[in-house]
Amino acid sequence: MVADGLSVLFCGINPGLMTAASGHHFARPGNRFWPVLHLSGFTPRQLRPDEQEELLTYGLGITNVVERPSARADELTREEYREGGRLLTGRVERLAPRWLAIAGVTAYRAAFDEPKAVIGPQERTIGATRIWALPSPSGLNAHWSTEAMAEEFARLREAAGVERRTET
């Protein structure tokens, strides 16, 4: 779900088993990506995972740090994260989105060897692409409420210069 020159390229950690089976990003029912994307104003309505291609019409895309599916992100190895970061860097250099938004600060830390990174905009860039570390929208992330997560996604939306989208 990528194209050249996106406003924001969202990046999940890796496909969950349901995502791998369905071919749709953030497909597990407990995942909060789609509700948060809407609540933050990136989309005019809450999209379903099977409507992911509609994101491209809003200048948004989705990829992953690691391509190997797993039930949980903690099943991934340090080497997989590092290799994923290397491959993601190449993808971002080629596509040149304005922002790369990694949905999972732990994945960002591991993939880019930034152990002290926190949620929010990062100092590191990939070419002209800025990077924002977001909280993971996984239902397993109990540290962030849906509302707090939507506020952080909205901060990114504003920084990316994307107007708030509402249904007309």
PyMOL commands that set and color helices and strands:
alter all, ss='L'
color gray80, all
select helices_A, chain A and resi 17-22+33-39+49-58+73-75+78-95+105-112+146-159
alter helices_A, ss='H'
color red, helices_A
select strands_A, chain A and resi 8-12+60-64+99-103+120-126+129-134
alter strands_A, ss='S'
color yellow, strands_A
deselect
rebuild
show_as cartoon
